[in-house]
Amino acid sequence: MLKIIVMALVAVSLSACSSFTRRAPQQSDEMKVVLKDKDGNIKEASGLPATSNGKEVTKIAPDEQVAESKAASEVKEAVSAAADHIAATHGKETQTRKVGKVPAYKALGWLKNGNTRFMKGRFRADGVSAKDRARLAGAETPHAIVVGSSDSRVPPEIIFDQKLGEIFVVRGAVAASDLGLLSSVEYGVLDLGPNLIVVLGNNSKDSWEHVDRLAQELQDRSDIVRDAIASGDVKIVTAMYNLETGRVDWR
């Protein structure tokens, strides 16, 4: 007997739950309520609840609400996890630096020797032939990055007597907060393989303090630059060009 009662209650419950998703019955299926007014007149009225807009009402079963809430929660958690992953790995994941063949000390020596030739007016005759251009058509492999201003009186390729493809020049540098500057330096360090970074100023508008600060900001703002220097492969130096003498001093 108890079993029959339980089965009946379950059936009633299932029926009640399913009714939540049904639309209100059409007019022909409406229940009627018999009413009697104060004068004894009998009137019929609809037994359905009235709505504010006269439209049919569709109710959502509690189980569906729980499922929707759970799904929304899972989506929120997935988005949060993805954001955390991006924040934790940005600038670090799948970025292997190309290490150039020229060590930093040798590249620095080449720049110093080139500046000496520039001051004496004795420039190299090589590095600009058709053969050199053909060799560089496929790829560039500079041995140094030179970061400096856009001052027309300080062209790095000339004051260091460097030829096609030998230095990667980033000009217009004001502050490391400039995304164009930072991304260009990062590209050079990561993809081109130079092991020397030179931050170059000139005595007409820059101070050693400004040049040193820019060099430090590049390291503070870029994981790529900082990690390359920490590895021991890359060296960053500062330099100051004298407009009158043509000499470059180093730090």
Secondary structure as GFF3:
##gff-version 3
##sequence-region A 1 251
A	DSSP	alpha_helix	2	19	.	.	.	ID=ss1
A	DSSP	three_ten_helix	27	29	.	.	.	ID=ss2
A	DSSP	beta_strand	32	36	.	.	.	ID=ss3
A	DSSP	beta_strand	42	46	.	.	.	ID=ss4
A	DSSP	alpha_helix	62	89	.	.	.	ID=ss5
A	DSSP	alpha_helix	104	120	.	.	.	ID=ss6
A	DSSP	alpha_helix	130	136	.	.	.	ID=ss7
A	DSSP	beta_strand	144	148	.	.	.	ID=ss8
A	DSSP	alpha_helix	156	159	.	.	.	ID=ss9
A	DSSP	beta_strand	167	171	.	.	.	ID=ss10
A	DSSP	alpha_helix	179	187	.	.	.	ID=ss11
A	DSSP	pi_helix	188	192	.	.	.	ID=ss12
A	DSSP	beta_strand	196	202	.	.	.	ID=ss13
A	DSSP	alpha_helix	208	221	.	.	.	ID=ss14
A	DSSP	alpha_helix	223	230	.	.	.	ID=ss15
A	DSSP	beta_strand	235	241	.	.	.	ID=ss16
A	DSSP	beta_strand	248	250	.	.	.	ID=ss17
###
